[in-house]
Amino acid sequence: MLRILFNSRNPVYKEPFGTVTVGQVCSLRMKIPCYCQARNVVCLLLREDGQPLREVSFSLEETAPPYESWTCSFRLEEPGLYFYYFRITTPNETFSLLRHGEDTNMESGDRWQLSCTTPAASVPDWAKGAVIYQVFPDRFAKSGECDLTGKLTPYTVHKKWSEEVHWQPTDSGEVLNNDFFGGNFKGITEKLPYIASLGVTILYLNPISKAFSSHRYDTGDYKTPDPMLGTNADFVELCREARRLGIHVILDGVFSHTGSNSLYFDKYGAFGGHGAFTDPDSPYRKWYQFRHYPDAYNCWWNFDTLPCINKMEPSYLEYLIDGQDSVVAHWLRLGADGFRLDVVDELPDEFVLRLKKRIRQIKPDALLMGEVWEDASNKIAYGRRRRYFVDGELDSVMNYPFRKAIIDFLRQRDDGKGFKEAVMTIVENYPPEVMACCMNLLGTHDTPRILTALMDDFEGSRAEKSVRHLSPGQLLVAKERLRMASFLQFTLPGAPAVYYGDEAGMEGYADPFNRRTYPWGREDPDLLAHYRRLGQLRRDNPALQSSVIEFFTAADGHLGFLRTSQENLSQRVEVYVNRSGDPWEIPAGQLLLGHALETVAPGALVLMPNGFCALEV
């Protein structure tokens, strides 16, 4: 029996693809079997809370048996998140038409999503299609001796770069994260040519402000670099040398909380006793939420070392955002090109938009990225629907959904259909400019090393994880999977992000074992060469830097999709990945990059198991 046809991802049925801007015409087409004898077709538009907005009537466009084509057009006048579905009336009944995957489904299913964004929202050109390299500063590279003057105590400095990170809790059960290896700005600066050799155009640094812990998410002084990392002058030099190599530097913005051991809270008196905890008349007193002063206060995820901040407190906004020498102004003027907002879900929309406007005022092409683990277009946090994209708050987000899709596909939890659905959902829901610079990650400081994640889900104790490594056989399989995973990462829409050391073959479970030191001199040369080829592939092919993607197969362990340049439609790259156990014959084309590929005839190639390739067509 013929079905009613509508596919929001097909331009035959919806124009434009994906999101719309305020006032832009959105056109829909539906094909209904003639035998239905449709009398009335309506699109029901809903607000983000599910309340009706309006009904838009379709008109009969043409009859071409066995189908009738019905069309409608509308504009949205306010930015926001909307949903829609259809109602069809025939001589015998009236029924609803809802979404079921890419198809339609009568009476049950989901509504289609439609984001309407403000036309003024734009992202920096330099971030579109970028390659990102993430550095955990203490563990990447060290040059010279560290100046420990002013370093918050107590701390431990490892004697050897290759030592294991401290993972043991104290006698009281605390994990202090106060062991350091001495990675610093000068070390990163010296390794910039290496970073550039990977095709990197954005260097993302985990927190660099003065702090007690090695991860530095417990900010001690927003405007002062940790003395172990170096000075303001060292940071300026890092940014200057990075820009000379075509690399922009973005910083971690940790603005939802500070450290308890900080200039602002000063629980232990290390900063002179004028913080909110030690002085009830402190200028920072209103920044924090005390349930009972001073010993009971709101803190991030109940970690009493991370007291939460009242984000909309005027004095905090002045210090962090609005002031002439605010925190964001300070770092942008020293050379930073933007920020990645830690736990952006915990920052009010008003705060994020205010921050975005301020950094653009200071540096018109500054980048603002957010940490979001889900689909950021429809995220609900703390009972509120977030407006990251519809109000142009964020230029980009961390793309964890792609990471999950890649791992599930390569670990045979999905035959390809789920991968396609996950990718196309994000591409459809995100504005194209946002999609072009989405941080497509495989590993971060918050996840197990990707080499480990692709092979092992061990859930043992920290003591067991500290000594557990992949066996030689597992390592071979994991590296084969990593080649495919990174190939997908670099050929999907967005900005591929490499967590330092993943390209060198580092393994390890989550914190702290994903934060070991970079293995200088002990890198896997084959993996490193592979990542350099990926960087060159990305740099040399504009089609891979766009947000346009079209799948032509996604099933039975096979993935095939087409990437097209938005500026030049003749620039096209076909991507093939074979995770199945059998050879796969594919059409021949100009080979850009391939692995496990054989030529069998003038017009055909065979992609062997675990093979992948990119072809210019």
SVG drawing of the C-alpha trace seen along z (x, -y; Angstrom):
<svg xmlns="http://www.w3.org/2000/svg" viewBox="-17 -50 82 61">
<polyline fill="none" stroke="black" stroke-width="0.4" points="0.0,0.0 1.3,-3.5 2.3,-5.7 2.0,-9.4 5.4,-10.9 7.1,-13.6 10.8,-13.8 12.1,-17.0 15.6,-16.2 14.8,-16.0 14.6,-19.3 11.7,-17.9 9.6,-18.1 11.1,-20.9 13.0,-24.1 15.3,-25.2 17.0,-22.2 17.2,-22.4 16.7,-25.7 15.3,-29.0 15.9,-32.6 13.3,-35.1 11.1,-36.1 12.6,-33.4 10.1,-31.5 9.8,-27.8 8.1,-25.7 6.7,-22.2 5.4,-19.6 3.6,-16.4 2.6,-13.6 -0.6,-11.9 -1.9,-8.8 -4.8,-9.7 -7.0,-7.0 -7.0,-8.8 -9.1,-11.6 -7.6,-14.2 -10.0,-17.1 -8.0,-19.3 -4.4,-19.3 -3.1,-21.4 0.3,-22.0 0.0,-22.7 2.8,-24.9 3.5,-24.7 5.6,-26.7 8.4,-25.1 6.1,-24.4 3.7,-22.6 1.1,-25.4 -0.4,-26.0 1.0,-28.9 -1.1,-28.7 -2.4,-26.5 -1.1,-26.7 -3.3,-25.3 -1.9,-23.3 -3.1,-23.7 -3.3,-21.1 -0.3,-21.7 -0.7,-18.9 -2.1,-15.5 0.2,-13.0 -1.2,-9.5 -0.7,-7.6 0.0,-10.8 -1.3,-14.2 1.2,-16.9 0.1,-19.4 2.2,-22.5 2.3,-25.3 4.6,-28.1 5.0,-30.2 7.3,-32.5 8.2,-32.6 8.4,-36.1 10.2,-35.4 13.4,-33.4 12.7,-30.3 12.2,-26.5 9.1,-25.3 7.5,-22.0 5.0,-20.9 2.9,-18.0 0.1,-17.5 -3.6,-16.9 -5.3,-15.4 -9.0,-15.1 -10.5,-12.6 -14.2,-11.7 -14.1,-9.1 -11.8,-10.5 -9.5,-13.1 -6.1,-11.9 -2.7,-13.3 0.6,-12.6 3.7,-12.5 7.4,-11.7 8.8,-8.2 12.5,-8.3 12.8,-9.7 9.3,-8.6 5.8,-9.6 3.5,-7.8 -0.2,-8.2 -1.4,-9.1 1.8,-8.1 5.4,-9.4 7.2,-12.6 6.6,-16.1 9.1,-17.6 11.5,-20.2 12.1,-23.6 14.5,-26.2 14.1,-29.8 17.3,-31.9 18.0,-35.6 19.6,-36.7 22.3,-38.6 23.7,-35.4 27.0,-34.5 30.2,-32.6 33.8,-33.6 35.0,-32.5 38.2,-31.1 36.3,-28.6 34.3,-27.1 35.7,-23.7 38.6,-24.1 40.8,-21.4 41.0,-21.7 43.7,-20.4 42.9,-20.2 45.7,-20.5 45.6,-19.8 48.3,-22.3 50.1,-20.5 50.5,-17.3 51.4,-18.3 54.9,-19.8 57.4,-21.4 60.2,-23.8 62.7,-25.0 62.0,-25.0 58.7,-26.1 58.5,-29.2 56.6,-28.0 56.5,-31.4 52.9,-32.0 51.8,-28.4 48.9,-27.3 50.0,-24.7 50.2,-21.8 51.3,-20.3 53.6,-17.6 55.8,-18.0 56.7,-14.7 60.4,-14.1 60.0,-12.3 57.7,-13.2 56.8,-9.5 55.6,-8.9 52.0,-7.7 49.5,-10.3 48.4,-10.3 45.2,-8.5 45.2,-7.4 42.9,-9.2 44.2,-10.7 43.7,-8.9 40.4,-10.8 39.2,-9.6 39.8,-12.9 41.2,-13.0 43.1,-16.3 44.3,-16.3 47.3,-18.4 50.2,-16.5 51.9,-18.4 54.3,-17.6 55.2,-21.1 53.7,-21.5 53.8,-25.2 53.2,-27.9 56.8,-27.8 56.5,-24.0 53.3,-24.5 54.9,-27.3 57.9,-25.1 55.6,-22.3 53.4,-24.6 55.2,-23.4 54.2,-19.8 50.6,-20.9 50.6,-22.8 51.8,-19.6 48.5,-18.0 46.6,-20.6 45.4,-22.3 43.9,-25.8 42.5,-26.1 44.3,-25.4 41.9,-24.8 43.5,-25.0 42.0,-23.6 42.0,-26.2 45.1,-28.2 44.2,-30.6 45.9,-30.2 44.3,-27.3 45.0,-24.6 44.4,-21.5 46.2,-20.3 43.0,-20.5 42.5,-24.1 38.7,-24.0 38.8,-25.3 39.7,-28.9 41.8,-30.7 42.4,-34.0 40.7,-34.6 43.2,-37.2 46.4,-35.5 47.9,-32.6 49.0,-29.7 52.6,-30.4 53.6,-26.9 52.4,-27.7 54.3,-30.9 53.5,-34.6 51.2,-36.9 54.2,-37.6 54.6,-33.8 50.9,-33.6 51.2,-36.5 54.2,-34.8 52.2,-31.6 49.3,-33.4 51.6,-35.4 53.5,-32.3 50.3,-30.3 48.8,-33.0 52.0,-33.1 51.3,-29.4 47.7,-30.1 46.4,-28.8 43.8,-30.6 43.9,-30.1 40.7,-29.6 40.5,-29.3 38.3,-27.3 35.8,-29.7 35.0,-28.3 32.3,-30.8 29.7,-28.8 31.9,-28.3 35.3,-29.1 37.6,-27.2 37.1,-27.4 40.8,-28.2 40.5,-31.4 40.8,-35.1 37.0,-35.3 36.1,-32.7 39.4,-32.2 38.2,-29.4 41.8,-28.8 43.0,-32.4 45.6,-31.8 44.6,-35.1 44.7,-37.4 41.4,-36.6 39.1,-38.9 37.1,-36.3 33.4,-35.6 34.1,-32.7 36.5,-34.5 35.0,-38.0 31.3,-38.7 31.9,-42.2 33.9,-40.9 33.3,-42.5 32.7,-39.0 30.2,-38.0 27.2,-38.4 28.8,-36.1 28.0,-33.0 24.9,-31.3 25.3,-30.6 22.6,-28.5 24.2,-29.1 27.2,-31.4 29.9,-30.5 30.0,-26.7 27.0,-25.7 27.0,-27.0 25.8,-25.8 28.6,-24.1 29.0,-22.4 27.7,-18.8 28.2,-18.9 32.0,-19.3 32.7,-21.8 35.9,-22.8 33.8,-24.3 31.4,-26.9 28.7,-28.0 28.4,-31.6 25.3,-33.8 25.9,-34.4 23.6,-37.4 25.0,-39.3 25.9,-42.7 29.3,-42.9 30.2,-39.5 29.0,-40.5 31.1,-43.7 34.2,-41.8 33.8,-39.0 32.2,-40.6 31.3,-44.2 34.3,-46.0 36.9,-47.8 39.5,-45.2 37.0,-42.4 38.2,-38.8 37.2,-38.2 38.6,-41.5 41.9,-40.7 42.5,-37.4 41.2,-38.6 43.6,-41.6 46.5,-39.3 45.8,-37.2 43.0,-34.7 40.5,-34.4 37.6,-33.1 36.3,-30.8 34.8,-27.3 32.2,-27.7 32.5,-24.9 29.1,-23.5 27.3,-26.1 23.9,-24.5 24.5,-26.0 24.9,-29.5 21.7,-31.5 20.8,-32.4 21.0,-36.1 24.5,-35.5 25.7,-33.7 24.2,-36.3 25.7,-39.1 29.1,-37.4 28.8,-36.8 28.0,-40.5 30.9,-41.6 33.5,-39.4 32.4,-40.5 32.6,-44.1 36.2,-43.6 37.1,-41.2 34.5,-41.1 35.6,-37.6 35.9,-36.0 34.5,-32.5 32.2,-31.3 31.8,-27.5 29.7,-25.6 30.1,-22.3 26.8,-20.5 26.6,-16.7 23.3,-16.3 21.5,-17.9 22.0,-21.5 19.2,-22.7 16.4,-21.5 18.3,-21.1 16.3,-21.6 18.4,-22.4 17.0,-23.1 13.5,-23.2 14.2,-25.8 14.5,-25.3 17.9,-26.7 18.2,-29.3 21.8,-28.7 21.2,-28.9 17.9,-30.7 19.3,-33.8 22.8,-33.4 24.3,-32.8 26.8,-30.2 28.8,-29.8 29.6,-26.2 29.1,-23.3 31.0,-20.1 29.5,-17.4 29.2,-14.4 26.3,-12.8 28.7,-12.3 31.2,-10.6 28.6,-8.2 27.5,-7.4 31.0,-6.7 31.8,-4.4 28.5,-2.5 29.1,-1.9 32.7,-0.7 31.9,1.5 29.1,3.2 26.3,1.9 24.8,0.3 24.9,1.5 24.9,-2.1 21.3,-3.1 21.7,-4.6 24.8,-6.4 23.0,-8.0 20.1,-9.0 22.3,-10.5 24.4,-12.5 21.4,-13.8 19.5,-14.8 22.3,-17.1 22.9,-18.4 19.2,-19.2 18.7,-20.7 21.8,-23.0 22.1,-26.2 24.5,-25.5 27.1,-28.0 27.1,-26.4 27.3,-23.0 30.4,-24.1 32.4,-24.7 30.9,-22.1 33.6,-20.5 33.6,-16.9 35.4,-15.1 36.4,-11.5 38.2,-12.1 38.4,-14.8 39.6,-15.3 36.1,-14.1 36.0,-10.8 38.2,-7.7 40.9,-7.8 39.3,-7.0 41.7,-4.0 40.4,-2.5 36.8,-3.5 36.8,-1.7 37.8,1.6 37.3,1.8 34.4,0.9 36.2,2.2 34.3,0.9 36.9,1.9 38.5,-0.1 40.9,-3.0 43.7,-0.7 42.8,1.9 42.5,-0.8 45.9,-2.2 47.7,1.0 45.2,2.2 46.2,1.8 45.0,3.3 46.6,6.6 48.7,6.6 45.8,8.2 43.3,5.7 45.6,2.9 45.8,3.9 42.0,4.0 41.7,0.7 44.1,-1.0 42.3,0.3 39.1,-1.1 40.7,-4.4 41.8,-4.9 38.2,-4.4 36.9,-6.5 39.2,-9.4 38.6,-9.2 34.8,-9.6 35.6,-12.4 37.5,-14.3 35.1,-13.7 31.8,-14.6 30.5,-18.2 32.0,-20.2 35.5,-20.9 37.3,-17.7 39.0,-17.9 42.0,-15.9 42.6,-15.5 46.4,-15.7 48.1,-12.3 45.2,-10.4 47.1,-10.8 50.1,-9.3 48.3,-6.1 47.7,-7.0 45.3,-4.8 43.6,-5.1 40.3,-5.2 38.6,-8.3 40.0,-10.9 42.8,-10.8 44.1,-8.1 43.0,-10.1 45.3,-13.0 48.7,-11.3 51.7,-13.2 52.2,-13.2 54.6,-10.4 57.3,-12.5 59.6,-10.1 57.3,-7.1 54.5,-8.0 53.0,-5.4 54.5,-6.6 51.8,-5.0 48.9,-6.6 50.7,-9.9 51.2,-9.7 47.6,-8.8 46.4,-11.9 48.7,-14.1 47.2,-12.7 43.7,-13.5 44.7,-17.1 46.0,-17.5 42.8,-15.9 40.7,-18.4 42.8,-21.4 42.9,-20.6 39.2,-19.9 36.7,-22.7 33.8,-20.2 34.9,-18.7 34.8,-22.1 31.2,-22.7 28.1,-21.6 26.5,-19.8 26.2,-16.0 24.0,-13.5 24.0,-9.7 23.7,-7.3 24.1,-4.1 24.1,-3.3 23.4,0.3 25.0,3.7 28.3,2.2 28.6,-0.1 28.6,-3.9 28.6,-6.1 28.0,-9.8 28.6,-12.8 30.2,-16.0 29.6,-19.1 31.2,-22.6 28.6,-25.3 30.6,-27.8 31.3,-25.6 28.9,-22.8 31.3,-21.1 33.7,-20.4 32.4,-17.0 33.9,-14.2 32.4,-10.8 33.3,-9.0 33.1,-5.2 33.7,-3.1 33.5,0.7 33.1,2.0 31.6,5.3 33.5,8.5 33.3,8.7 34.8,6.8 32.7,4.0 32.8,3.0 32.4,-0.7 32.7,-3.0 36.1,-4.3 37.1,-8.0 40.1,-10.2 41.5,-8.8 42.2,-11.5 42.9,-9.1 42.3,-5.4 43.1,-2.4 42.6,1.3 41.5,0.5 42.1,2.5 41.5,1.8 39.7,4.6 38.6,3.0 39.0,-0.4 35.6,-1.5 35.5,0.2 37.3,0.4 37.0,2.9 37.0,1.7 38.3,4.5 37.0,5.1 38.0,2.2 38.7,0.2 37.8,-3.4 38.4,-6.0 37.6,-9.5 37.1,-10.0 36.9,-13.3 34.0,-13.1"/>
</svg>
